[in-house]
Amino acid sequence: ISNSQVREDVYRQIVNPLIAKYKLPFDKSDSSYIMNGTGVWTIGGPTSDAGLTGRKIIVDT
């Protein structure tokens, strides 16, 4: 899935419904938002595993 597709989906399925629900004044043409500014989707280290405590494994060692 492309970064642009994710942006469109997040706006359509999350941002837009929240704006409507809370009746927020919002002009999309006059606004911008940054989502994943690098444009790269990666898994961090060590393999982005956050166990039951929510801490990274490296913290526990």
C-alpha positions, 0 to 999 in steps of 0.5 A: 500500500502506498503512502498516499493511499494510507494518507487518503484512507486515514483522512477519509476514515478517521480525520473526516468523521472526527471533524464531523462528529465534533463539528470542528471548523475545518477547511481542508484546502487551508490545512495540512497534516503530516503522517509518516513524514519520512515516507518510509514504513519500517520496523524498528529495533529490536524487531519492534517487539513491545511485550506485555509491559509495553517496554522494548525488549532491549530495556529488559536486558 
